[in-house]
Amino acid sequence: MNLNTLSLREKLDLAIETTEQTLLEMLLLSPESLVRRAILRNKNVTTDIANRLSYDVTANVSYMASKHHKCTTNRSFSMPVSKCVRCKLDERHLSCEKCPYN
């Protein structure tokens, strides 16, 4: 599957719903942080994937990964963690531009 031909919404749907580990691994390499963050909503996420995402360069991803029940890494984050980073909205319905906390 060529992920480059998919829309952001299609990638988000795949990240959340796929049962294929190979596809999750491909999505893990996405340059779009929303896609990497959406992977954490997938019920088939492995401990390895959650741990790898806990060291993502984007705080919105790494923070959520560190809180995932399958994550076994211990990370500390500078306090206070912003509301944006702690946001629990589904990435498919997220509109950061309209967020009242920005």
Secondary structure, DSSP 8 states (H G I E B T S, - for coil): --GGGS-HHHHHHHHHH---HHHHHHHHT-S-HHHHHHHTT-TT--HHHHHHHTT-SSHHHHHHHHTSTT--------SS--HHHH--S-GGG--GGG-TT-
